[in-house]
Amino acid sequence: MERTGGGVSSPPLFCMDSILSGFLRTIPISLEQGLAYGLVALGIVITFRILSFPDLTVDGSFPLGAAVVARLIVEGVPPVYGILLAIIAGFVAGCCTGVLYTKLKINSLLAGILMMTVLYSFNLRIMGKSNIQLLTVDTFLTPLETLPVNRFIPIIAFFLVVSFGVKILTDLFMHTQLGFAMRATGDNEQMIRALGVNTDNTTILGLGISNAFVALSGALVAQDQGFADVGMGIGMIVAGLASIIIGEAILGKHTVQRMTLAALIGSFLYKEIISIGLRLGLAPTDLKLATGIMVILALGIPALKREKEGKLHLRGV
């Protein structure tokens, strides 16, 4: 403590050096989690941006991937087979939502809610209980975690390869004839249907691919965190949207390549923002509230801005 005049000054409440070093220490964790959850954001890009479909199946397909891989691993099945089956399960779940929407003519939001509700019970059936721990069994990431280097280096490298590999495959697919049909379905369904494209099939396929990505993320996150829980997907759609919005605020959404890259970058930045918020005193119980407010502001402010500009234009200002 420093003496000033006749008294003793109290130490500063915040030391900027320690705060900065604390933020730097959160970067590896945020990068690891951001890349792992980035697959969720990539899946939401396909439904929310490409198909213009508000798919709430995500909250159920994420724990579905975790439940499938966790149950198979504890049963002695090689983790790689568990991951493949988790991807297939996510794809089927997404296709089911698409069938509810296209064939049974159920509202898109309601179709997602119904599938998410069904998956909750389905996930409980798969796991046999609400939680499965994976800390005492070998997972797909175990060989990477036992390397004689800092754990973050191989794990981040793995998630970097997987997430950007999925991004590149998505970019390539969206430039195929089927990918263009899917993009046209989201832009103008009536027009592309008049050209002879079966928009029902493209919608079902898009939802299947999206939820396959989400289930893959759930399968990898469960192995990374060491457990699968039936409630781990709650709020996943909002977190994914927040990641996309943050990324697009930086990169824009003019092309598919930018949208997918924005999803991955936004996922990392979202996790970093959450880490900073926790260090500044944000209660963990308020994370969902903070995320919801972030999405509301990101979606609402541009709309209010456009409305204001329209009124000014009408006035001739």
MIVO-493643 format. One record per residue (C-alpha): x, z, y. Coordinates in steps of 0.5 Angstrom, whole numbers, plus 2048, in hexadecimal, padded with zeros to 3 digits. Last residue first. Layout:
residues N
<X = X, Z = Z, Y = Y>
...
END
This chain:
residues 317
<X = 7BA, Z = 7A5, Y = 81C>
<X = 7B5, Z = 7A0, Y = 81B>
<X = 7AF, Z = 7A5, Y = 819>
<X = 7AE, Z = 7A2, Y = 812>
<X = 7B6, Z = 7A3, Y = 811>
<X = 7B6, Z = 7AA, Y = 813>
<X = 7B1, Z = 7AC, Y = 80E>
<X = 7B5, Z = 7A8, Y = 809>
<X = 7BB, Z = 7AB, Y = 80A>
<X = 7B8, Z = 7B2, Y = 80A>
<X = 7B5, Z = 7B0, Y = 803>
<X = 7BB, Z = 7AE, Y = 801>
<X = 7BF, Z = 7B4, Y = 803>
<X = 7B9, Z = 7B8, Y = 7FF>
<X = 7BA, Z = 7B4, Y = 7F9>
<X = 7C2, Z = 7B5, Y = 7F9>
<X = 7C1, Z = 7BD, Y = 7FA>
<X = 7BC, Z = 7BE, Y = 7F4>
<X = 7C0, Z = 7BB, Y = 7EE>
<X = 7C7, Z = 7BF, Y = 7F0>
<X = 7C3, Z = 7C5, Y = 7F3>
<X = 7BF, Z = 7C6, Y = 7ED>
<X = 7C5, Z = 7C4, Y = 7E8>
<X = 7C9, Z = 7CA, Y = 7EC>
<X = 7C3, Z = 7CF, Y = 7EC>
<X = 7C2, Z = 7CE, Y = 7E4>
<X = 7CA, Z = 7CF, Y = 7E3>
<X = 7C9, Z = 7D5, Y = 7E7>
<X = 7C3, Z = 7D8, Y = 7E3>
<X = 7C6, Z = 7D6, Y = 7DD>
<X = 7CD, Z = 7DA, Y = 7DF>
<X = 7C9, Z = 7E0, Y = 7E1>
<X = 7CA, Z = 7E4, Y = 7DB>
<X = 7D1, Z = 7E3, Y = 7DB>
<X = 7D1, Z = 7E7, Y = 7E2>
<X = 7D5, Z = 7E3, Y = 7E8>
<X = 7DB, Z = 7E8, Y = 7EA>
<X = 7E0, Z = 7E3, Y = 7ED>
<X = 7E3, Z = 7E2, Y = 7E6>
<X = 7DC, Z = 7E0, Y = 7E3>
<X = 7DB, Z = 7DB, Y = 7E9>
<X = 7E2, Z = 7D8, Y = 7E8>
<X = 7E1, Z = 7D7, Y = 7E0>
<X = 7DA, Z = 7D4, Y = 7E1>
<X = 7DD, Z = 7CF, Y = 7E6>
<X = 7E3, Z = 7CD, Y = 7E1>
<X = 7DD, Z = 7CC, Y = 7DC>
<X = 7DA, Z = 7C7, Y = 7E1>
<X = 7E0, Z = 7C4, Y = 7E3>
<X = 7E2, Z = 7C3, Y = 7DB>
<X = 7DB, Z = 7C0, Y = 7DA>
<X = 7DB, Z = 7BC, Y = 7E0>
<X = 7E1, Z = 7B8, Y = 7DE>
<X = 7DE, Z = 7B7, Y = 7D7>
<X = 7D8, Z = 7B4, Y = 7DA>
<X = 7DB, Z = 7B1, Y = 7E0>
<X = 7DF, Z = 7AD, Y = 7DB>
<X = 7D9, Z = 7AB, Y = 7D7>
<X = 7D5, Z = 7A9, Y = 7DE>
<X = 7DB, Z = 7A5, Y = 7E0>
<X = 7DC, Z = 7A1, Y = 7DA>
<X = 7D5, Z = 79F, Y = 7DA>
<X = 7D5, Z = 79C, Y = 7E1>
<X = 7D3, Z = 79F, Y = 7E8>
<X = 7D2, Z = 7A6, Y = 7E7>
<X = 7D6, Z = 7A9, Y = 7EC>
<X = 7DD, Z = 7AC, Y = 7EB>
<X = 7DD, Z = 7B3, Y = 7EF>
<X = 7D5, Z = 7B4, Y = 7EF>
<X = 7D5, Z = 7B1, Y = 7E9>
<X = 7D9, Z = 7B6, Y = 7E5>
<X = 7D5, Z = 7BC, Y = 7E8>
<X = 7CE, Z = 7B9, Y = 7E6>
<X = 7D1, Z = 7B7, Y = 7DF>
<X = 7D3, Z = 7BF, Y = 7DE>
<X = 7CD, Z = 7C2, Y = 7E1>
<X = 7C9, Z = 7BD, Y = 7DD>
<X = 7CC, Z = 7C0, Y = 7D7>
<X = 7CC, Z = 7C7, Y = 7D9>
<X = 7C4, Z = 7C6, Y = 7DA>
<X = 7C3, Z = 7C2, Y = 7D3>
<X = 7C7, Z = 7C8, Y = 7CF>
<X = 7C3, Z = 7CD, Y = 7D2>
<X = 7C2, Z = 7D1, Y = 7CB>
<X = 7C6, Z = 7CD, Y = 7C6>
<X = 7CA, Z = 7D3, Y = 7C4>
<X = 7C4, Z = 7D7, Y = 7C1>
<X = 7C4, Z = 7D5, Y = 7BA>
<X = 7CB, Z = 7D8, Y = 7BA>
<X = 7D1, Z = 7D5, Y = 7B7>
<X = 7D8, Z = 7D8, Y = 7B7>
<X = 7E0, Z = 7D8, Y = 7B8>
<X = 7E0, Z = 7D5, Y = 7BF>
<X = 7E4, Z = 7CF, Y = 7BD>
<X = 7E0, Z = 7CE, Y = 7B7>
<X = 7D9, Z = 7CF, Y = 7BA>
<X = 7DB, Z = 7CA, Y = 7C0>
<X = 7DD, Z = 7C5, Y = 7BB>
<X = 7D7, Z = 7C5, Y = 7B8>
<X = 7D3, Z = 7C5, Y = 7BE>
<X = 7D6, Z = 7C0, Y = 7C1>
<X = 7D5, Z = 7BB, Y = 7BB>
<X = 7CE, Z = 7BD, Y = 7BC>
<X = 7CE, Z = 7BB, Y = 7C3>
<X = 7D1, Z = 7B4, Y = 7C1>
<X = 7CC, Z = 7B3, Y = 7BC>
<X = 7C7, Z = 7B5, Y = 7C1>
<X = 7C8, Z = 7AF, Y = 7C5>
<X = 7C9, Z = 7AA, Y = 7C0>
<X = 7C2, Z = 7AC, Y = 7BD>
<X = 7BF, Z = 7AC, Y = 7C4>
<X = 7C2, Z = 7A5, Y = 7C5>
<X = 7C0, Z = 7A2, Y = 7BE>
<X = 7B9, Z = 7A4, Y = 7BF>
<X = 7B8, Z = 7A1, Y = 7C6>
<X = 7BC, Z = 79B, Y = 7C4>
<X = 7B7, Z = 79A, Y = 7BE>
<X = 7B1, Z = 79C, Y = 7C2>
<X = 7B3, Z = 797, Y = 7C7>
<X = 7B2, Z = 791, Y = 7C2>
<X = 7B6, Z = 78B, Y = 7C7>
<X = 7B1, Z = 785, Y = 7C7>
<X = 7B3, Z = 783, Y = 7CE>
<X = 7AC, Z = 786, Y = 7D0>
<X = 7AF, Z = 78D, Y = 7CE>
<X = 7B5, Z = 78C, Y = 7D2>
<X = 7B0, Z = 78C, Y = 7D8>
<X = 7AB, Z = 791, Y = 7D6>
<X = 7B1, Z = 796, Y = 7D5>
<X = 7B5, Z = 795, Y = 7DC>
<X = 7BB, Z = 799, Y = 7DD>
<X = 7BB, Z = 79E, Y = 7D7>
<X = 7B9, Z = 798, Y = 7D2>
<X = 7BE, Z = 794, Y = 7D6>
<X = 7C4, Z = 799, Y = 7D4>
<X = 7C2, Z = 799, Y = 7CC>
<X = 7C1, Z = 791, Y = 7CC>
<X = 7C8, Z = 791, Y = 7CF>
<X = 7CB, Z = 796, Y = 7CA>
<X = 7C8, Z = 791, Y = 7C5>
<X = 7CB, Z = 78B, Y = 7C7>
<X = 7D2, Z = 78F, Y = 7C8>
<X = 7D4, Z = 792, Y = 7CE>
<X = 7D1, Z = 799, Y = 7CD>
<X = 7D5, Z = 799, Y = 7C7>
<X = 7DC, Z = 798, Y = 7CA>
<X = 7DA, Z = 79E, Y = 7CF>
<X = 7D7, Z = 7A2, Y = 7C9>
<X = 7DE, Z = 7A1, Y = 7C5>
<X = 7E2, Z = 7A3, Y = 7CB>
<X = 7DE, Z = 7A9, Y = 7CC>
<X = 7DE, Z = 7AB, Y = 7C5>
<X = 7E6, Z = 7AA, Y = 7C5>
<X = 7E6, Z = 7AE, Y = 7CC>
<X = 7E3, Z = 7B4, Y = 7C9>
<X = 7E6, Z = 7B4, Y = 7C2>
<X = 7ED, Z = 7B3, Y = 7C5>
<X = 7ED, Z = 7B8, Y = 7CA>
<X = 7EA, Z = 7BD, Y = 7C5>
<X = 7F0, Z = 7BC, Y = 7C1>
<X = 7F5, Z = 7BD, Y = 7C7>
<X = 7F1, Z = 7C3, Y = 7C9>
<X = 7F2, Z = 7C6, Y = 7C3>
<X = 7F9, Z = 7C4, Y = 7C1>
<X = 7FB, Z = 7C7, Y = 7C8>
<X = 7F6, Z = 7CD, Y = 7C9>
<X = 7F9, Z = 7D1, Y = 7C3>
<X = 800, Z = 7D1, Y = 7C6>
<X = 805, Z = 7CF, Y = 7C1>
<X = 807, Z = 7D0, Y = 7BA>
<X = 801, Z = 7CD, Y = 7B7>
<X = 7FC, Z = 7D1, Y = 7B4>
<X = 7F6, Z = 7CF, Y = 7B8>
<X = 7F7, Z = 7C8, Y = 7B7>
<X = 7F6, Z = 7C9, Y = 7AF>
<X = 7F0, Z = 7CE, Y = 7B0>
<X = 7EC, Z = 7C9, Y = 7B5>
<X = 7E8, Z = 7C5, Y = 7AF>
<X = 7E6, Z = 7CC, Y = 7AC>
<X = 7EA, Z = 7D1, Y = 7A8>
<X = 7E5, Z = 7D8, Y = 7A7>
<X = 7E6, Z = 7DF, Y = 7A9>
<X = 7E4, Z = 7DD, Y = 7B1>
<X = 7DE, Z = 7D9, Y = 7AF>
<X = 7D8, Z = 7DD, Y = 7B0>
<X = 7D1, Z = 7DB, Y = 7AF>
<X = 7CB, Z = 7DD, Y = 7B3>
<X = 7C4, Z = 7DD, Y = 7B3>
<X = 7C3, Z = 7DE, Y = 7AB>
<X = 7C2, Z = 7D9, Y = 7A6>
<X = 7C7, Z = 7D4, Y = 7A9>
<X = 7C3, Z = 7CE, Y = 7A8>
<X = 7BC, Z = 7D1, Y = 7A8>
<X = 7BD, Z = 7D4, Y = 7AF>
<X = 7C0, Z = 7CD, Y = 7B1>
<X = 7B9, Z = 7CA, Y = 7AF>
<X = 7B5, Z = 7D0, Y = 7B2>
<X = 7B8, Z = 7CE, Y = 7B9>
<X = 7B8, Z = 7C7, Y = 7B7>
<X = 7B1, Z = 7C6, Y = 7B7>
<X = 7B1, Z = 7C9, Y = 7BE>
<X = 7B6, Z = 7C4, Y = 7C1>
<X = 7B2, Z = 7BF, Y = 7BE>
<X = 7AB, Z = 7C1, Y = 7C1>
<X = 7AF, Z = 7C2, Y = 7C8>
<X = 7B2, Z = 7BB, Y = 7C7>
<X = 7AB, Z = 7B8, Y = 7C6>
<X = 7A8, Z = 7BC, Y = 7CB>
<X = 7AD, Z = 7B9, Y = 7D0>
<X = 7AC, Z = 7B2, Y = 7CE>
<X = 7A4, Z = 7B2, Y = 7CD>
<X = 7A2, Z = 7B1, Y = 7C6>
<X = 7A0, Z = 7A9, Y = 7C5>
<X = 7A1, Z = 7AA, Y = 7BD>
<X = 7A5, Z = 7A4, Y = 7BC>
<X = 7A9, Z = 7A4, Y = 7C2>
<X = 7AA, Z = 7AC, Y = 7C4>
<X = 7A9, Z = 7AF, Y = 7BE>
<X = 7AE, Z = 7AA, Y = 7BB>
<X = 7B3, Z = 7AB, Y = 7C0>
<X = 7B3, Z = 7B3, Y = 7BF>
<X = 7B4, Z = 7B1, Y = 7B7>
<X = 7BA, Z = 7AD, Y = 7B9>
<X = 7BD, Z = 7B2, Y = 7BD>
<X = 7BC, Z = 7B7, Y = 7B7>
<X = 7BF, Z = 7B2, Y = 7B2>
<X = 7C5, Z = 7B0, Y = 7B7>
<X = 7C7, Z = 7B8, Y = 7B7>
<X = 7C6, Z = 7B9, Y = 7B0>
<X = 7CB, Z = 7B3, Y = 7AF>
<X = 7D0, Z = 7B6, Y = 7B3>
<X = 7CF, Z = 7BC, Y = 7B0>
<X = 7D0, Z = 7B9, Y = 7A9>
<X = 7D7, Z = 7B6, Y = 7AC>
<X = 7D9, Z = 7BD, Y = 7AE>
<X = 7D8, Z = 7C0, Y = 7A8>
<X = 7DB, Z = 7BB, Y = 7A4>
<X = 7E2, Z = 7BC, Y = 7A9>
<X = 7E1, Z = 7C4, Y = 7A7>
<X = 7E2, Z = 7C3, Y = 7A0>
<X = 7DC, Z = 7C6, Y = 79C>
<X = 7DD, Z = 7CD, Y = 79A>
<X = 7D6, Z = 7D0, Y = 79B>
<X = 7D9, Z = 7D4, Y = 7A1>
<X = 7DB, Z = 7CD, Y = 7A4>
<X = 7D4, Z = 7CA, Y = 7A2>
<X = 7D0, Z = 7CF, Y = 7A6>
<X = 7D5, Z = 7CF, Y = 7AC>
<X = 7D5, Z = 7C7, Y = 7AC>
<X = 7CD, Z = 7C7, Y = 7AC>
<X = 7CC, Z = 7CC, Y = 7B1>
<X = 7D0, Z = 7CA, Y = 7B6>
<X = 7CD, Z = 7C3, Y = 7B6>
<X = 7C6, Z = 7C6, Y = 7B6>
<X = 7C9, Z = 7CA, Y = 7BC>
<X = 7CA, Z = 7C4, Y = 7C0>
<X = 7C4, Z = 7C1, Y = 7BD>
<X = 7BF, Z = 7C6, Y = 7C0>
<X = 7C0, Z = 7C6, Y = 7C7>
<X = 7C2, Z = 7BF, Y = 7C7>
<X = 7BB, Z = 7BD, Y = 7C5>
<X = 7B9, Z = 7BE, Y = 7CC>
<X = 7B9, Z = 7B7, Y = 7CE>
<X = 7B7, Z = 7B4, Y = 7D5>
<X = 7B8, Z = 7AD, Y = 7D3>
<X = 7BA, Z = 7A8, Y = 7D9>
<X = 7BE, Z = 7A4, Y = 7D3>
<X = 7C4, Z = 7A3, Y = 7D6>
<X = 7C5, Z = 7A9, Y = 7DB>
<X = 7C1, Z = 7AF, Y = 7D7>
<X = 7C1, Z = 7AD, Y = 7D0>
<X = 7C8, Z = 7A9, Y = 7D0>
<X = 7CB, Z = 7AE, Y = 7D5>
<X = 7C8, Z = 7B4, Y = 7D1>
<X = 7CD, Z = 7B2, Y = 7CB>
<X = 7D3, Z = 7B2, Y = 7CF>
<X = 7D1, Z = 7B9, Y = 7D3>
<X = 7D1, Z = 7BC, Y = 7CC>
<X = 7D7, Z = 7B8, Y = 7CA>
<X = 7DA, Z = 7BC, Y = 7D0>
<X = 7D9, Z = 7C2, Y = 7CD>
<X = 7DF, Z = 7C2, Y = 7C9>
<X = 7E3, Z = 7BF, Y = 7CF>
<X = 7E1, Z = 7C4, Y = 7D4>
<X = 7E2, Z = 7CA, Y = 7CF>
<X = 7E9, Z = 7C8, Y = 7CE>
<X = 7EA, Z = 7C6, Y = 7D5>
<X = 7E7, Z = 7CD, Y = 7D7>
<X = 7EB, Z = 7D1, Y = 7D3>
<X = 7F1, Z = 7CD, Y = 7D5>
<X = 7EF, Z = 7CE, Y = 7DD>
<X = 7EE, Z = 7D5, Y = 7DC>
<X = 7F5, Z = 7D7, Y = 7DD>
<X = 7F5, Z = 7D3, Y = 7E4>
<X = 7EF, Z = 7D7, Y = 7E6>
<X = 7F3, Z = 7DE, Y = 7E5>
<X = 7F9, Z = 7DB, Y = 7E8>
<X = 7F5, Z = 7DA, Y = 7EE>
<X = 7F2, Z = 7E0, Y = 7EE>
<X = 7F8, Z = 7E4, Y = 7ED>
<X = 7FB, Z = 7E0, Y = 7F3>
<X = 7F5, Z = 7E1, Y = 7F8>
<X = 7F5, Z = 7E9, Y = 7F7>
<X = 7EF, Z = 7EB, Y = 7F8>
<X = 7EC, Z = 7F2, Y = 7FB>
<X = 7F3, Z = 7F3, Y = 7FF>
<X = 7F6, Z = 7FA, Y = 7FE>
<X = 7F3, Z = 7FF, Y = 803>
<X = 7F7, Z = 800, Y = 809>
<X = 7FA, Z = 807, Y = 80A>
<X = 7FA, Z = 80B, Y = 811>
<X = 7FD, Z = 80D, Y = 817>
<X = 800, Z = 806, Y = 819>
<X = 7FF, Z = 801, Y = 813>
<X = 802, Z = 804, Y = 80D>
<X = 802, Z = 7FE, Y = 807>
<X = 800, Z = 800, Y = 800>
END
